[in-house]
């Protein structure tokens, strides 16, 4: 695998390699001169102090230059690593906030569809534009922003002022215009760094419709079965409700009879008792007590005086309490 080296790194290393090459060539030339392999410069031995000083100065310059090159090389490597780290951080941030748009035809119901775009990326999409071509006509829709994971739907075909959402209407429109069922679309947007993104592909409307018709055939029988179960559950719920209502009525009558018996028992024990006293003894509201006393009075079981709120036993009481 060949390492991927950027152009800037190649330029930096090329300058360093040239400098190293010049130093190595200078050192080799000096050695060749000393051993007499080359004779480009005449050297008379023994060296005079001035010649020795010049040679020492040249050697020192070479060593210093070599040291500076090493320092430069180290600094260049540090800078290169920092640049790489920064580029990786920027790339990671872009990945974390990069939108990715996809499109397709989704069903609104069993008989209607729409064109839907979705942001499957990690960042919000801004200034979203969706463009597709059907029957030779291009349609463009725009959305201010589309958060990650969100969808937005548009009508596939606009015939004049009408939005065609029905599957049959769209099929008839394509047949009348002798148009392909393949919809080519192009989506554009900007990320949070105002960098433009573009996505394009196509979707086959005919394949989706055929698949849905096949699903309807397979799902027709289960849907009818589910509908039958739902109707049965509704009938059972109505039966339970009627049964509960009857129980409530029976409980109401039972409670009424028990209250009447209790009131009548205290009247037998305390002849001439008042409604207030019955209320304290039975814990039944005064209104209900008056209602029960009036019923007993109408049946001839007691004499209830509404003016004084007192009740007395009738002289001959043959009333069956079950009537109340």
BAFI-3210 file (N, C-alpha, C; in Angstrom, 3 decimals, decimal comma, padded with zeros to 6 digits):
// residues 324
n [1|2|3|4|5|6|7|8|9|10|11|12|13|14|15|16|17|18|19|20|21|22|23|24|25|26|27|28|29|30|31|32|33|34|35|36|37|38|39|40|41|42|43|44|45|46|47|48|49|50|51|52|53|54|55|56|57|58|59|60|61|62|63|64|65|66|67|68|69|70|71|72|73|74|75|76|77|78|79|80|81|82|83|84|85|86|87|88|89|90|91|92|93|94|95|96|97|98|99|100|101|102|103|104|105|106|107|108|109|110|111|112|113|114|115|116|117|118|119|120|121|122|123|124|125|126|127|128|129|130|131|132|133|134|135|136|137|138|139|140|141|142|143|144|145|146|147|148|149|150|151|152|153|154|155|156|157|158|159|160|161|162|163|164|165|166|167|168|169|170|171|172|173|174|175|176|177|178|179|180|181|182|183|184|185|186|187|188|189|190|191|192|193|194|195|196|197|198|199|200|201|202|203|204|205|206|207|208|209|210|211|212|213|214|215|216|217|218|219|220|221|222|223|224|225|226|227|228|229|230|231|232|233|234|235|236|237|238|239|240|241|242|243|244|245|246|247|248|249|250|251|252|253|254|255|256|257|258|259|260|261|262|263|264|265|266|267|268|269|270|271|272|273|274|275|276|277|278|279|280|281|282|283|284|285|286|287|288|289|290|291|292|293|294|295|296|297|298|299|300|301|302|303|304|305|306|307|308|309|310|311|312|313|314|315|316|317|318|319|320|321|322|323|324]
n.u [000,845|000,702|001,852|-000,188|000,780|000,662|000,793|002,048|003,611|005,403|006,783|008,030|009,716|011,262|012,864|014,341|015,662|017,276|018,977|020,276|021,556|023,358|025,042|026,129|027,425|029,325|030,839|031,873|033,358|035,274|036,649|037,640|039,381|041,234|042,401|043,498|042,143|040,705|041,681|040,851|041,241|044,212|046,272|048,727|050,805|052,789|049,792|049,225|048,641|046,568|045,350|044,484|042,662|040,723|039,839|038,870|036,866|035,171|034,486|033,185|031,060|029,748|028,994|027,348|025,385|024,352|023,329|021,361|019,721|018,831|017,381|015,475|014,222|013,079|011,320|009,713|008,519|007,050|005,286|004,012|002,729|000,990|-000,557|-001,732|-003,219|-004,999|-006,327|-007,540|-009,240|-010,905|-012,019|-013,377|-015,235|-016,687|-017,811|-019,443|-021,326|-022,445|-024,897|-026,969|-028,809|-031,584|-033,985|-037,306|-040,319|-043,085|-045,864|-048,899|-051,364|-053,300|-053,923|-052,681|-049,723|-046,558|-043,716|-040,823|-038,271|-035,446|-033,342|-030,637|-028,238|-025,802|-025,924|-027,771|-029,590|-029,526|-031,308|-032,602|-033,134|-035,195|-035,332|-036,931|-037,729|-040,507|-042,318|-041,043|-041,104|-039,763|-039,804|-039,474|-038,912|-038,622|-037,129|-036,622|-034,976|-033,810|-033,805|-031,627|-032,687|-035,269|-038,191|-039,613|-042,372|-043,570|-045,886|-045,866|-046,594|-047,758|-050,479|-051,365|-053,209|-053,648|-052,802|-051,524|-052,036|-053,148|-052,638|-053,737|-054,356|-051,790|-050,658|-052,332|-051,694|-048,992|-049,271|-050,848|-049,099|-047,134|-044,873|-041,943|-041,818|-039,732|-038,209|-036,027|-034,028|-032,664|-030,945|-030,098|-028,246|-027,052|-024,486|-023,830|-021,555|-021,885|-021,215|-021,822|-023,838|-024,569|-026,870|-027,909|-030,066|-032,279|-035,691|-037,992|-041,212|-043,113|-042,270|-042,629|-045,416|-046,309|-045,298|-046,784|-049,384|-049,125|-048,660|-051,143|-052,812|-051,872|-052,376|-055,095|-056,864|-055,923|-056,562|-059,355|-059,916|-058,931|-060,653|-063,078|-062,591|-062,414|-065,054|-066,384|-065,239|-066,272|-069,012|-068,946|-068,054|-070,242|-072,173|-071,051|-071,218|-074,014|-074,640|-073,276|-074,659|-077,189|-076,503|-075,785|-078,260|-079,704|-078,197|-078,702|-081,468|-081,415|-079,954|-081,690|-083,916|-082,739|-082,088|-084,652|-085,751|-084,077|-084,679|-087,400|-087,250|-086,101|-088,157|-090,164|-088,998|-088,554|-091,039|-092,463|-090,133|-087,697|-086,604|-084,004|-082,983|-083,144|-081,274|-078,878|-078,799|-078,791|-077,034|-077,792|-078,573|-080,554|-082,290|-082,684|-083,835|-086,284|-087,416|-087,751|-089,490|-091,742|-092,495|-093,156|-095,261|-097,108|-097,697|-099,056|-097,809|-096,613|-097,077|-096,164|-095,133|-094,529|-094,246|-093,352|-091,310|-091,407|-092,155|-094,518|-095,670|-098,181|-101,558|-102,509|-100,397|-099,716|-097,898|-095,733|-092,285|-090,793|-091,956|-090,877]
n.v [-001,196|002,116|004,956|007,787|010,820|014,235|017,138|019,372|018,177|016,742|018,831|020,009|017,902|017,524|019,851|019,479|017,074|017,866|019,691|017,985|016,373|018,170|018,753|016,222|015,784|017,842|017,038|014,587|015,523|017,004|014,982|013,496|015,374|015,599|013,044|012,993|012,060|013,670|016,770|019,433|021,654|023,152|022,046|022,832|021,084|021,276|022,759|026,195|028,487|030,270|028,922|026,634|027,751|028,634|026,197|024,968|026,778|026,377|023,698|023,949|025,523|023,701|021,716|023,274|024,005|021,485|020,837|022,822|021,995|019,542|020,496|022,004|019,970|018,478|020,406|020,728|018,214|018,202|020,298|019,201|016,994|018,352|019,655|017,445|016,409|018,528|018,501|015,998|016,439|018,428|016,938|015,007|016,604|017,519|015,108|014,584|016,570|016,386|016,415|013,962|013,233|011,351|009,925|008,909|007,093|007,138|005,619|007,235|006,255|003,271|003,821|006,117|008,085|009,760|011,871|011,593|013,028|012,372|013,059|011,334|011,721|013,014|015,673|018,792|019,764|022,549|025,024|023,280|021,706|020,040|018,337|016,857|014,936|014,329|012,945|014,618|017,096|019,272|019,436|021,460|021,707|023,365|023,424|025,052|023,972|020,741|018,623|016,053|012,730|013,498|013,709|014,855|015,466|015,629|016,296|014,006|014,577|017,523|018,640|021,212|023,108|021,066|018,607|015,508|012,697|010,209|006,781|005,648|007,963|008,997|006,911|006,991|009,546|009,236|007,342|008,733|010,747|009,271|008,588|007,630|005,476|005,793|007,919|010,499|012,144|015,025|016,249|018,976|020,752|022,636|022,346|022,993|024,480|025,918|024,588|023,249|020,442|017,660|015,300|012,639|010,443|007,791|006,593|003,956|004,256|002,482|-000,078|000,131|000,464|-001,968|-003,714|-002,907|-003,598|-006,351|-006,824|-006,045|-008,060|-010,285|-009,458|-009,130|-011,184|-011,662|-009,096|-009,023|-011,056|-009,971|-007,790|-009,136|-010,256|-007,897|-006,911|-008,922|-008,552|-006,031|-006,627|-008,314|-006,507|-004,739|-006,490|-007,005|-004,461|-004,029|-006,035|-005,102|-002,727|-003,737|-005,049|-002,829|-001,565|-003,490|-003,493|-000,932|-000,994|-002,945|-001,641|000,429|-000,881|-001,945|000,415|001,426|-000,566|-000,282|002,332|002,032|000,208|001,740|003,568|001,944|001,358|003,845|005,688|008,560|009,779|012,111|013,481|014,426|012,992|010,411|010,666|010,909|008,387|006,549|007,450|008,180|010,437|013,368|014,122|011,736|010,238|011,612|011,101|008,292|008,134|009,431|007,618|005,411|006,547|007,002|004,384|003,697|002,801|004,430|007,598|010,563|013,743|016,467|019,083|019,248|017,501|014,938|011,481|008,842|005,571|003,941|003,220|000,652|-001,235|-002,968|-003,232|-004,496|-004,501|-005,085|-003,906|-001,478]
n.w [000,000|-000,963|000,706|001,465|000,683|001,182|-000,974|000,176|002,181|000,589|-000,662|001,583|002,468|000,195|000,031|002,360|001,785|-000,354|000,929|002,753|000,879|-000,346|001,841|002,375|-000,066|000,044|002,271|001,331|-000,843|000,515|001,893|-000,263|-001,332|000,727|000,834|-001,615|-003,809|-005,472|-006,977|-006,922|-005,419|-004,411|-001,830|000,426|002,451|005,442|006,905|007,048|009,791|009,036|006,881|008,196|009,968|008,185|007,135|009,459|010,062|007,882|008,310|010,767|009,950|008,313|010,197|011,874|010,054|009,485|012,011|012,240|010,176|011,190|013,382|012,031|010,645|012,738|013,754|011,542|011,417|013,810|013,269|011,063|012,239|013,963|012,066|010,832|012,984|013,372|010,905|011,092|013,267|012,203|010,138|011,633|012,987|010,797|009,984|012,172|011,984|009,489|007,037|005,391|002,660|001,563|-000,705|-001,681|-002,591|-000,606|001,096|001,747|002,361|001,671|-000,923|-001,816|-002,445|-001,831|-002,564|-000,690|001,263|003,320|006,090|006,803|007,988|010,423|011,007|010,816|007,886|005,792|003,858|002,006|-001,084|-003,319|-006,298|-009,019|-011,959|-013,941|-016,546|-018,369|-017,152|-014,759|-011,264|-008,440|-005,036|-001,904|001,341|004,420|006,523|007,638|010,185|011,666|010,975|010,403|008,229|005,098|003,070|-000,351|-003,043|-005,771|-008,413|-009,908|-011,405|-013,096|-010,946|-009,255|-006,882|-007,373|-005,692|-005,517|-006,350|-008,676|-010,155|-010,608|-012,122|-014,394|-015,317|-016,034|-018,065|-019,948|-020,698|-021,772|-020,234|-018,394|-015,522|-013,866|-011,637|-011,652|-009,339|-007,633|-004,931|-002,903|-000,390|002,469|004,948|008,467|008,282|006,042|003,766|000,632|-000,209|-002,312|-003,608|-005,603|-007,400|-008,399|-008,450|-008,850|-009,627|-010,612|-009,749|-007,001|-006,817|-007,902|-005,994|-003,767|-004,563|-004,628|-001,918|-000,911|-001,886|-000,508|002,067|002,343|003,265|005,999|007,034|006,871|008,656|011,040|011,220|011,655|014,196|015,664|015,478|016,909|019,433|020,017|020,251|022,497|024,403|024,512|025,580|028,098|029,133|029,289|031,113|033,362|033,788|034,483|036,839|038,341|038,583|040,036|042,390|043,233|043,835|045,841|047,827|048,333|049,448|051,769|053,162|053,595|055,230|057,452|058,317|058,904|060,969|063,066|063,385|064,408|066,824|068,046|068,354|066,838|066,103|064,804|061,582|061,682|063,844|062,824|060,826|062,264|063,399|061,298|059,405|056,895|054,301|054,955|052,950|051,462|053,517|053,943|051,474|051,583|053,811|052,812|050,869|052,498|053,901|051,841|051,283|053,523|055,790|057,715|059,423|058,184|059,053|057,349|058,069|060,716|060,517|061,611|062,357|062,697|063,614|061,689|062,674|062,005|060,486|057,698|055,753|053,277|053,272|051,077|048,920|048,621]
ca.u [000,000|001,509|001,372|-000,778|001,542|000,121|001,736|002,846|004,624|006,426|007,610|008,882|010,734|012,167|013,853|015,219|016,516|018,276|019,975|021,079|022,390|024,452|025,999|026,842|028,347|030,425|031,696|032,590|034,371|036,382|037,419|038,376|040,470|042,281|043,129|044,109|041,381|040,460|042,656|040,250|041,826|045,579|046,532|050,146|051,033|051,801|048,904|049,546|047,553|045,432|044,624|043,805|041,511|039,692|039,255|038,083|035,655|034,282|033,951|032,207|029,858|029,037|028,368|026,255|024,305|023,747|022,517|020,163|018,841|018,178|016,380|014,393|013,507|012,257|010,241|008,800|007,740|006,067|004,260|003,247|001,846|-000,071|-001,455|-002,504|-004,201|-006,023|-007,130|-008,380|-010,292|-011,860|-012,742|-014,296|-016,324|-017,524|-018,588|-020,454|-022,344|-022,675|-026,196|-027,004|-030,196|-032,062|-035,343|-038,055|-041,771|-043,699|-047,321|-049,700|-052,405|-053,259|-054,210|-052,022|-048,284|-045,904|-042,262|-040,339|-036,830|-035,094|-031,964|-030,100|-026,916|-025,651|-026,092|-028,940|-029,443|-030,117|-031,603|-032,780|-033,836|-035,466|-035,718|-037,082|-038,310|-041,558|-042,971|-040,349|-041,249|-039,004|-040,458|-038,513|-039,495|-037,579|-037,391|-035,582|-034,027|-034,269|-032,961|-031,273|-033,754|-036,579|-038,648|-040,506|-043,022|-044,071|-046,631|-045,010|-047,005|-048,668|-051,120|-052,027|-053,318|-054,025|-051,753|-051,902|-051,526|-053,699|-051,820|-054,387|-054,195|-050,398|-050,472|-053,007|-050,924|-047,794|-049,678|-051,305|-047,939|-046,154|-043,680|-041,349|-042,136|-038,488|-038,106|-034,666|-034,090|-031,416|-031,137|-028,981|-028,407|-025,829|-024,306|-023,711|-020,392|-022,270|-020,642|-022,927|-023,864|-025,471|-027,187|-028,771|-030,322|-033,576|-036,586|-038,950|-042,569|-043,826|-041,892|-043,246|-046,852|-046,477|-045,038|-047,901|-050,522|-048,853|-048,865|-052,570|-053,395|-051,516|-052,861|-056,542|-057,500|-055,656|-057,272|-060,744|-059,961|-058,769|-061,888|-064,072|-062,276|-062,746|-066,515|-066,753|-064,852|-067,221|-070,253|-068,699|-067,975|-071,610|-072,829|-070,517|-071,724|-075,409|-074,628|-072,853|-075,757|-078,216|-075,994|-075,863|-079,662|-080,054|-077,527|-079,387|-082,717|-081,089|-079,565|-082,889|-084,716|-082,049|-082,245|-086,044|-085,891|-083,369|-085,461|-088,650|-086,919|-085,937|-089,473|-090,852|-088,370|-088,694|-092,214|-092,404|-088,749|-087,541|-085,694|-082,643|-082,552|-082,912|-080,017|-077,754|-078,791|-078,583|-076,002|-078,395|-078,835|-081,919|-083,100|-083,087|-084,755|-087,601|-087,952|-088,195|-090,652|-092,884|-092,932|-093,825|-096,522|-098,029|-098,102|-099,853|-097,033|-096,306|-097,636|-095,026|-095,522|-093,445|-094,085|-092,527|-090,243|-091,507|-092,829|-095,090|-096,217|-099,616|-102,250|-102,514|-099,418|-099,598|-097,127|-094,534|-091,185|-090,210|-092,553|-090,139]
ca.v [000,000|003,329|005,959|008,978|011,982|015,447|017,932|020,216|017,336|016,430|020,028|020,164|016,853|017,715|020,861|018,882|016,089|018,602|020,228|016,842|015,942|019,123|018,571|014,953|015,982|018,682|016,217|013,635|016,258|017,348|013,758|013,167|016,341|015,311|011,809|013,175|011,438|014,806|017,832|020,666|022,745|022,800|022,191|022,630|020,653|021,457|023,903|027,407|028,814|030,895|027,879|025,763|028,493|028,629|024,846|024,776|027,582|025,699|022,506|024,402|025,946|022,489|021,108|024,144|023,869|020,178|020,927|023,610|021,157|018,594|021,244|022,339|018,728|018,160|021,389|020,428|017,032|018,614|021,082|018,279|016,229|019,248|019,856|016,204|016,346|019,528|018,012|014,902|017,025|019,067|015,872|014,405|017,554|017,499|013,873|014,680|017,551|016,287|015,852|013,036|013,204|010,268|010,186|007,748|007,218|006,512|005,529|007,966|005,290|002,149|004,273|007,386|008,119|011,054|011,860|011,907|013,113|012,140|013,351|010,191|012,074|013,398|017,106|019,385|020,235|023,868|025,419|022,019|021,803|018,732|018,501|015,610|015,089|013,372|013,254|015,721|018,336|019,295|020,039|021,827|022,096|023,821|023,358|025,854|023,097|019,370|018,056|014,635|011,769|014,019|013,508|015,869|014,909|016,503|015,565|013,577|015,251|018,654|018,850|022,498|023,464|019,859|017,706|014,127|011,808|008,877|005,909|005,525|009,234|009,107|005,941|007,520|010,698|008,728|006,691|009,755|011,498|008,298|008,884|006,524|005,457|006,046|009,327|010,953|013,263|015,685|016,928|019,836|021,400|023,148|021,945|024,122|025,267|026,519|023,824|022,686|019,002|017,270|013,875|012,361|009,039|007,601|005,645|003,431|004,311|001,279|-001,203|000,343|000,207|-003,415|-004,340|-002,616|-004,405|-007,713|-006,846|-005,960|-009,373|-011,192|-008,974|-008,949|-012,165|-011,341|-007,887|-009,396|-011,839|-009,029|-007,018|-009,993|-010,324|-006,610|-006,842|-009,818|-007,906|-004,949|-007,236|-008,773|-005,326|-004,253|-007,417|-006,761|-003,171|-004,226|-006,839|-004,230|-001,797|-004,478|-005,237|-001,542|-001,328|-004,400|-003,016|000,282|-001,407|-003,640|-000,628|001,198|-001,709|-002,027|001,695|001,537|-001,460|000,298|003,484|001,524|-000,416|002,784|004,162|001,023|001,412|005,199|006,292|010,017|010,194|013,163|013,192|014,712|011,871|009,280|010,933|010,598|006,960|005,716|008,040|008,389|011,861|013,762|014,138|010,355|009,815|012,188|010,379|006,987|008,343|009,764|006,362|004,631|007,225|006,733|002,982|003,502|002,178|005,428|008,935|011,497|015,145|017,214|020,395|019,089|016,557|013,799|010,330|007,909|004,364|003,928|002,401|-000,717|-001,277|-004,283|-002,990|-005,319|-003,599|-005,407|-003,060|-000,228]
ca.w [000,000|-001,098|001,649|000,869|001,133|000,594|-001,765|001,078|002,820|-000,418|-000,829|002,763|002,487|-000,940|000,421|003,364|001,120|-001,145|001,863|003,192|-000,244|-000,513|002,942|002,151|-001,201|000,505|003,138|000,474|-001,619|001,425|002,140|-001,489|-001,469|001,710|000,484|-002,925|-004,898|-006,368|-006,773|-007,395|-004,630|-004,015|-000,396|000,743|003,824|006,523|006,753|007,814|010,738|008,358|006,139|009,162|010,483|007,150|007,062|010,681|009,934|006,933|008,974|011,755|009,226|007,877|011,380|012,298|009,070|009,693|013,226|011,932|009,360|012,090|014,143|011,103|010,353|013,897|013,806|010,436|011,791|014,820|012,583|010,223|013,118|014,406|010,926|010,662|014,072|013,092|009,787|011,589|014,092|011,302|009,442|012,596|013,197|009,602|010,001|013,218|011,627|008,053|006,660|004,256|002,216|000,709|-001,180|-002,134|-002,657|000,564|001,054|002,720|002,699|000,737|-002,292|-002,123|-002,192|-001,960|-002,641|000,660|001,480|004,723|006,484|007,549|008,489|011,823|011,155|010,174|006,508|005,626|002,468|001,282|-002,364|-003,925|-007,705|-009,764|-013,289|-014,285|-017,822|-019,024|-016,392|-013,510|-010,111|-007,397|-003,751|-000,982|002,780|005,085|007,222|007,876|011,250|011,486|011,205|010,023|006,855|004,546|001,888|-001,403|-004,078|-006,881|-009,646|-009,793|-012,704|-012,959|-009,532|-008,515|-006,403|-007,628|-004,653|-005,716|-007,191|-009,988|-010,869|-011,060|-013,208|-015,585|-015,799|-016,707|-019,315|-020,895|-021,185|-022,274|-019,434|-017,645|-014,095|-013,132|-011,253|-011,340|-008,406|-007,229|-003,655|-002,497|000,905|003,077|006,338|009,394|007,879|004,765|002,661|-000,150|-000,432|-003,400|-003,666|-006,752|-007,695|-009,043|-007,809|-009,823|-009,089|-011,031|-008,892|-005,692|-006,944|-008,075|-004,698|-002,867|-004,990|-004,171|-000,469|-000,646|-002,148|000,584|003,359|002,336|004,139|007,413|007,446|007,099|009,886|012,151|011,308|012,295|015,626|016,266|015,620|017,997|020,683|020,280|020,746|023,868|025,276|024,720|026,505|029,434|029,603|029,691|032,343|034,447|034,053|035,229|038,203|039,039|038,923|041,135|043,594|043,653|044,476|047,078|048,803|048,683|050,355|053,056|053,850|054,042|056,384|058,594|058,789|059,482|062,245|064,080|063,641|065,313|068,146|068,601|067,720|066,906|065,859|063,794|060,456|062,128|064,679|061,919|060,114|063,153|063,689|060,095|058,529|055,573|054,138|055,313|051,732|051,192|054,584|053,638|050,316|052,048|054,681|051,969|050,249|053,535|054,209|050,730|051,370|054,724|056,856|058,736|059,226|058,140|059,107|056,711|058,708|061,919|060,181|062,517|061,775|063,653|063,018|061,438|063,662|061,516|059,396|057,087|054,529|053,023|052,937|049,772|047,893|048,515]
c.u [000,879|000,981|000,879|-000,096|001,011|001,213|002,611|003,940|005,743|007,357|008,560|010,015|011,722|013,250|014,846|016,177|017,609|019,381|020,880|022,028|023,580|025,498|026,813|027,843|029,560|031,381|032,509|033,689|035,563|037,258|038,267|039,554|041,618|043,090|043,747|043,374|040,998|041,463|042,117|040,806|043,217|045,787|048,005|050,291|052,470|050,992|049,387|048,397|046,343|044,629|043,850|042,549|040,366|039,003|038,383|036,780|034,656|033,654|032,899|030,912|029,026|028,305|027,177|025,063|023,569|022,848|021,235|019,166|018,106|017,068|015,177|013,539|012,577|011,059|009,207|007,926|006,663|004,919|003,378|002,274|000,688|-001,082|-002,341|-003,585|-005,345|-006,932|-008,054|-009,534|-011,358|-012,694|-013,766|-015,486|-017,261|-018,393|-019,711|-021,590|-022,645|-024,056|-026,053|-028,467|-030,458|-033,506|-035,992|-039,531|-042,361|-045,216|-047,932|-050,830|-052,290|-053,410|-053,495|-050,557|-047,784|-044,396|-041,721|-038,823|-036,570|-033,626|-031,476|-028,714|-026,937|-025,890|-027,317|-028,601|-030,193|-030,298|-031,733|-033,599|-033,970|-035,990|-035,831|-037,862|-039,288|-042,234|-042,357|-040,446|-040,498|-039,800|-039,408|-039,270|-038,356|-038,068|-036,289|-034,540|-034,670|-033,349|-032,636|-032,443|-035,130|-036,871|-039,503|-041,058|-043,530|-044,933|-045,715|-045,315|-047,965|-049,202|-051,940|-052,008|-053,625|-052,794|-052,239|-051,229|-052,011|-052,819|-052,412|-054,227|-052,778|-050,133|-051,118|-052,235|-049,688|-048,149|-050,104|-050,138|-046,829|-044,809|-043,218|-041,742|-040,902|-038,353|-036,658|-034,753|-032,691|-031,719|-029,897|-029,303|-027,063|-025,738|-024,132|-022,514|-020,607|-021,574|-021,774|-022,743|-024,873|-025,622|-028,149|-028,895|-031,671|-034,374|-037,646|-040,334|-043,344|-043,533|-042,567|-044,732|-047,116|-046,287|-046,198|-049,127|-050,349|-049,090|-050,347|-053,236|-053,123|-052,148|-054,378|-057,226|-057,196|-056,401|-058,736|-060,890|-059,840|-060,038|-062,989|-063,852|-062,644|-064,256|-066,989|-066,415|-065,819|-068,541|-070,086|-068,651|-069,365|-072,374|-072,360|-071,060|-073,177|-075,489|-074,260|-073,950|-076,870|-077,779|-076,084|-077,303|-080,091|-079,443|-078,212|-080,693|-082,447|-080,736|-080,780|-083,750|-084,076|-082,198|-083,665|-086,294|-085,246|-084,152|-086,734|-088,399|-086,766|-087,273|-090,268|-090,299|-088,587|-089,849|-092,180|-091,008|-088,688|-086,561|-084,246|-082,097|-082,290|-081,594|-078,815|-077,652|-078,393|-077,446|-076,472|-078,737|-080,300|-082,829|-083,594|-084,061|-086,154|-088,251|-088,492|-089,450|-091,902|-093,434|-093,675|-095,186|-097,549|-098,545|-098,931|-099,102|-096,738|-097,093|-096,469|-095,556|-094,356|-093,221|-093,160|-091,360|-090,204|-092,314|-093,303|-095,598|-097,706|-100,274|-102,276|-101,608|-099,266|-098,728|-095,942|-093,407|-090,579|-090,800|-091,737|-088,781]
c.v [001,244|004,375|007,191|010,208|013,208|016,227|018,801|019,408|016,993|017,620|020,201|019,141|017,014|018,733|020,292|017,876|016,766|019,139|019,120|016,387|016,855|018,950|017,300|015,090|016,809|017,885|015,236|014,330|016,622|016,132|013,404|014,117|015,993|014,085|011,886|012,513|012,476|015,891|019,138|021,882|022,293|023,108|021,859|022,284|020,983|022,730|025,064|027,703|029,426|029,864|026,961|026,437|028,494|027,268|024,578|025,551|026,923|024,466|022,885|024,843|024,749|021,842|021,932|024,029|022,547|020,177|021,703|022,805|020,128|019,273|021,592|021,103|018,348|019,100|021,118|019,220|017,381|019,379|020,191|017,454|017,085|019,499|018,633|016,080|017,316|019,076|016,884|015,426|017,690|018,027|015,214|015,313|017,575|016,251|013,942|015,609|017,534|015,707|014,890|012,834|012,002|010,575|008,891|008,062|006,441|006,559|006,390|007,092|004,144|002,596|005,561|007,345|009,552|010,850|012,358|011,978|012,976|012,452|012,211|010,478|012,456|014,881|017,604|019,853|021,556|024,169|024,180|022,263|020,411|018,947|017,122|015,860|013,955|013,841|014,483|017,040|018,216|020,023|020,293|022,292|022,443|023,741|024,148|025,002|021,741|018,745|016,586|013,722|012,224|013,744|014,692|015,343|015,975|015,673|015,216|014,375|016,370|018,944|020,122|022,933|022,254|019,059|016,275|013,226|010,377|008,064|005,805|006,805|009,382|008,151|006,441|008,688|010,234|008,075|007,712|010,531|010,586|008,478|007,641|006,627|005,696|007,546|009,623|012,169|013,772|016,500|017,746|020,459|021,971|022,623|023,190|025,006|025,933|025,850|023,093|021,179|018,696|015,749|013,654|010,862|008,955|006,565|005,242|003,366|003,037|000,092|-001,084|000,032|-001,285|-004,144|-004,112|-003,430|-005,848|-007,836|-006,814|-007,316|-010,309|-010,770|-008,869|-009,900|-011,905|-010,110|-008,189|-010,187|-010,942|-008,215|-007,829|-010,109|-009,024|-006,480|-007,733|-009,195|-006,784|-005,496|-007,695|-007,610|-004,770|-005,158|-007,177|-005,457|-003,295|-005,013|-005,976|-003,240|-002,478|-004,708|-003,957|-001,243|-002,210|-003,944|-001,774|-000,055|-002,111|-002,643|000,175|000,428|-001,777|-000,732|001,850|000,655|-000,862|001,463|003,006|000,857|000,603|003,451|003,275|001,119|002,755|005,883|007,801|010,563|011,242|012,720|013,404|013,570|010,622|009,437|010,571|009,106|006,117|006,200|008,124|009,866|012,169|013,764|012,730|009,837|010,337|011,454|009,008|007,119|008,655|008,511|005,489|005,226|006,959|005,302|002,694|002,883|003,123|006,686|009,920|012,909|015,963|018,565|020,298|018,142|015,397|012,701|009,408|006,690|004,528|002,986|000,947|-000,784|-002,700|-004,202|-003,934|-004,417|-003,907|-004,573|-001,801|-000,452]
c.w [000,000|-000,140|000,922|001,456|000,416|-000,124|-000,874|001,768|001,850|-000,614|000,356|002,765|001,335|-000,597|001,429|002,730|000,290|-000,237|002,385|002,089|-000,451|000,588|002,746|001,009|-000,785|001,389|002,306|-000,327|-000,748|001,688|000,923|-001,698|-000,519|001,319|-000,904|-004,064|-005,940|-006,030|-007,325|-006,656|-004,182|-002,537|-000,148|002,211|004,224|006,337|007,609|008,760|010,051|007,572|007,089|009,726|009,477|007,064|008,287|010,618|008,993|007,565|010,012|011,106|008,789|009,049|011,846|011,352|009,240|010,939|013,000|011,101|010,220|012,896|013,276|010,804|011,512|014,000|012,718|010,761|012,813|014,170|011,711|011,058|013,609|013,292|010,705|011,727|013,819|011,956|010,228|012,438|013,229|010,560|010,361|012,863|012,001|009,565|011,029|012,834|010,134|007,778|005,484|003,871|001,324|000,329|-001,638|-002,187|-001,489|000,460|002,157|003,240|001,710|-000,706|-002,673|-001,704|-002,279|-002,048|-001,304|000,652|002,978|004,950|007,367|008,119|009,957|012,064|010,421|008,765|006,368|004,136|001,582|000,021|-002,958|-005,341|-008,345|-011,046|-013,553|-015,563|-018,481|-018,298|-015,068|-012,432|-009,032|-006,160|-002,800|000,463|003,482|005,798|007,458|008,924|010,985|011,835|010,772|008,548|006,422|003,234|000,934|-002,355|-005,247|-008,134|-009,293|-011,188|-012,627|-011,508|-008,656|-008,116|-006,586|-006,599|-004,833|-006,660|-008,585|-010,796|-011,413|-012,211|-014,491|-016,175|-016,564|-018,035|-020,357|-021,489|-021,696|-021,560|-018,695|-016,174|-013,230|-012,883|-010,884|-010,425|-008,070|-005,977|-003,323|-001,141|001,334|004,504|007,204|009,077|006,527|003,585|001,943|-000,353|-001,535|-003,419|-004,827|-006,952|-008,406|-008,272|-008,827|-009,180|-009,413|-010,145|-007,533|-005,737|-007,075|-006,754|-003,739|-003,242|-004,547|-002,673|-000,124|-000,846|-000,985|001,903|003,436|003,316|005,611|007,896|007,722|008,399|011,111|012,350|011,980|013,789|016,338|016,478|016,776|019,349|021,040|020,817|022,198|024,844|025,558|025,699|027,940|030,006|030,065|030,999|033,547|034,809|034,846|036,668|039,015|039,474|040,096|042,454|044,144|044,383|045,804|048,182|049,267|049,685|051,733|053,850|054,404|055,263|057,624|059,185|059,497|060,833|063,354|064,389|064,593|066,730|068,822|067,882|067,923|066,693|064,754|062,701|060,871|062,971|063,840|061,164|060,970|063,439|062,481|059,206|057,071|055,463|054,439|054,089|051,394|052,255|054,307|052,467|050,732|052,939|053,874|051,288|051,257|053,892|053,113|050,782|052,617|055,867|057,997|058,430|059,309|058,079|058,565|057,361|059,920|061,697|061,171|061,856|062,896|062,907|062,778|062,431|063,250|060,297|058,912|055,828|054,444|052,577|051,585|048,659|047,671|047,932]
res [x|x|x|x|x|x|x|x|x|x|x|x|x|x|x|x|x|x|x|x|x|x|x|x|x|x|x|x|x|x|x|x|x|x|x|x|x|x|x|x|x|x|x|x|x|x|x|x|x|x|x|x|x|x|x|x|x|x|x|x|x|x|x|x|x|x|x|x|x|x|x|x|x|x|x|x|x|x|x|x|x|x|x|x|x|x|x|x|x|x|x|x|x|x|x|x|x|x|x|x|x|x|x|x|x|x|x|x|x|x|x|x|x|x|x|x|x|x|x|x|x|x|x|x|x|x|x|x|x|x|x|x|x|x|x|x|x|x|x|x|x|x|x|x|x|x|x|x|x|x|x|x|x|x|x|x|x|x|x|x|x|x|x|x|x|x|x|x|x|x|x|x|x|x|x|x|x|x|x|x|x|x|x|x|x|x|x|x|x|x|x|x|x|x|x|x|x|x|x|x|x|x|x|x|x|x|x|x|x|x|x|x|x|x|x|x|x|x|x|x|x|x|x|x|x|x|x|x|x|x|x|x|x|x|x|x|x|x|x|x|x|x|x|x|x|x|x|x|x|x|x|x|x|x|x|x|x|x|x|x|x|x|x|x|x|x|x|x|x|x|x|x|x|x|x|x|x|x|x|x|x|x|x|x|x|x|x|x|x|x|x|x|x|x|x|x|x|x|x|x|x|x|x|x|x|x|x|x|x|x|x|x|x|x|x|x|x|x|x|x|x|x|x|x]
***
